[in-house]
């Protein structure tokens, strides 16, 4: 499918693309970012941008692929309030600081709230780094506190964690 090419003002372009820089978990925040999609809709009065169809966002080592991505910004400061990516699944990857391998996350819905520094993965959520795997119906990652919480239920299933031993064989 060809990507839609649109002409927009520099201000609108910055408003649409700037949110991706805050999604990065590594030094990627200082690098240029690129977004492609089959369709882009910008709603200035609602401070919302919607990307549809084969959404692919990159910034340095960080990527986000989804079917649809919605970004809500603050009307006064243009700061991102909430970024939501939908897919079957949506996929996020980044090279964390001081790491040699990428961290990968996937879920049917990925919600990022930069003011809270929280990423929420909903439905079929999986986070992998090297051979370690964290999966469950709901995973909440607090970037600032570097904590992961996963909540299961009888209806949605249990959380599974697979931790590979370090070279010494101990956790």
C-alpha distance (Angstrom), angle and dihedral (degrees) to the residues before:
residue distance angle dihedral
X1 . . .
X2 3.78 . .
X3 3.77 118.0 .
X4 3.79 117.5 -115.1
X5 3.79 113.4 -111.4
X6 3.78 115.4 -153.6
X7 3.79 135.7 174.9
X8 3.77 115.3 -130.1
X9 3.78 134.9 161.1
X10 3.80 120.8 -91.1
X11 3.82 89.2 -112.4
X12 3.81 92.1 54.4
X13 3.80 91.4 46.0
X14 3.79 91.6 53.5
X15 3.82 90.7 47.5
X16 3.80 91.1 51.4
X17 3.80 99.1 44.3
X18 3.81 104.6 33.1
X19 3.82 95.5 78.3
X20 3.77 92.4 68.1
X21 3.77 92.4 65.4
X22 3.79 90.9 64.4
X23 3.80 91.8 53.3
X24 3.80 93.6 68.1
X25 3.79 119.6 102.2
X26 3.82 94.9 -163.8
X27 3.81 139.1 45.3
X28 3.81 88.7 -65.4
X29 3.82 89.6 102.1
X30 3.80 90.6 87.6
X31 3.81 95.8 51.9
X32 3.82 128.9 89.3
X33 3.78 116.9 -90.7
X34 3.78 132.2 -145.5
X35 3.80 132.4 -164.9
X36 3.78 128.0 -170.7
X37 3.79 127.5 -177.6
X38 3.78 137.9 154.3
X39 3.81 89.6 -115.8
X40 3.82 136.0 15.7
X41 3.81 123.8 -167.7
X42 3.80 120.6 -173.4
X43 3.82 118.5 -165.8
X44 3.80 106.0 -169.0
X45 3.83 96.2 -175.4
X46 3.81 91.4 51.2
X47 3.83 93.8 41.1
X48 3.79 88.1 -130.2
X49 3.79 134.3 131.0
X50 3.81 121.1 -167.8
X51 3.80 122.4 -162.6
X52 3.83 116.5 -166.8
X53 3.77 134.4 -172.9
X54 3.78 125.9 22.0
X55 3.81 93.3 -1.5
X56 3.79 111.1 -167.9
X57 3.80 121.8 176.1
X58 3.81 124.9 -179.8
X59 3.77 135.6 179.6
X60 3.78 115.8 169.6
X61 3.81 106.5 -54.5
X62 3.81 93.4 -13.8
X63 3.80 121.7 98.3
X64 3.79 135.3 176.0
X65 3.81 121.0 -169.4
X66 3.79 122.7 -176.4
X67 3.78 144.9 141.4
X68 3.82 92.6 -118.7
X69 3.80 133.1 9.9
X70 3.82 124.9 -170.6
X71 3.80 122.0 -167.5
X72 3.81 121.9 -167.1
X73 3.82 116.3 -166.2
X74 3.79 134.9 -171.0
X75 3.81 109.2 -99.3
X76 3.81 94.9 -138.0
X77 3.80 104.3 38.7
X78 3.84 100.5 22.6
X79 3.81 87.6 -131.9
X80 3.78 115.6 150.8
X81 3.78 112.6 -102.8
X82 3.79 97.3 177.7
X83 3.80 138.3 -3.5
X84 3.81 117.8 -165.3
X85 3.81 124.0 -173.8
X86 3.81 122.5 -169.7
X87 3.78 126.7 -164.6
X88 3.77 145.6 130.0
X89 3.00 75.6 -90.8
X90 3.80 121.7 -13.6
X91 3.82 110.7 -147.7
X92 3.81 130.4 -148.5
X93 3.80 126.8 -178.3
X94 3.78 135.2 173.1
X95 3.76 140.4 163.9
X96 3.82 103.6 -118.3
X97 3.79 120.3 -142.7
X98 3.81 114.5 -80.6
X99 3.83 92.4 10.5
X100 3.80 131.2 116.0
X101 3.80 98.0 -157.7
X102 3.79 131.6 55.0
X103 3.78 125.0 -105.2
X104 3.83 111.7 -132.3
X105 3.80 127.1 -160.5
X106 3.78 128.7 179.7
X107 3.79 135.5 175.1
X108 3.78 139.1 143.6
X109 3.82 87.1 -103.7
X110 3.82 127.9 25.5
X111 3.82 116.6 -171.6
X112 3.79 121.2 -171.6
X113 3.82 121.5 -168.6
X114 3.82 107.2 -176.1
X115 3.81 98.0 -172.2
X116 3.80 88.5 57.7
X117 3.84 93.6 35.9
X118 3.81 89.0 -132.0
X119 3.80 130.7 140.2
X120 3.81 115.7 -167.4
X121 3.80 121.0 -163.7
X122 3.81 114.8 -162.2
X123 3.82 129.2 -168.1
X124 3.79 120.2 7.1
X125 3.80 90.7 7.7
X126 3.79 118.6 -177.4
X127 3.81 130.3 173.1
X128 3.81 117.8 -172.1
X129 3.76 131.9 -179.1
X130 3.77 117.6 174.4
X131 3.83 103.6 -40.9
X132 3.81 95.1 -27.9
X133 3.82 115.5 106.8
X134 3.80 131.7 -169.4
X135 3.81 114.7 -175.3
X136 3.78 137.6 167.6
X137 3.78 145.6 121.0
X138 3.83 92.8 -82.2
X139 3.80 128.1 20.7
X140 3.81 123.0 -179.7
X141 3.80 116.7 -166.0
X142 3.81 118.2 -166.7
X143 3.80 104.9 -158.3
X144 3.81 96.6 -167.9
X145 3.81 94.8 48.2
X146 3.84 92.6 34.8
X147 3.80 91.6 -133.5
X148 3.79 132.7 138.5
X149 3.81 122.8 -155.7
X150 3.78 123.0 -175.6
X151 3.77 123.9 -172.2
X152 3.77 122.9 -163.7
X153 3.78 130.8 179.7
X154 3.78 137.9 -165.9
X155 3.79 88.6 -97.9
X156 3.81 100.2 42.9
X157 3.81 101.0 34.2
X158 3.78 139.8 -117.6
X159 3.76 132.7 -60.2
X160 3.79 118.0 -108.9
X161 3.80 125.0 -157.9
X162 3.81 123.6 -171.1
X163 3.80 114.4 -171.4
X164 3.78 118.0 -177.2
X165 3.80 116.2 -146.3
X166 3.79 118.1 -107.4
X167 3.80 118.6 -115.7
X168 3.82 90.1 -82.5
X169 3.82 91.4 55.3
X170 3.82 94.3 -119.5
X171 3.79 130.5 110.6
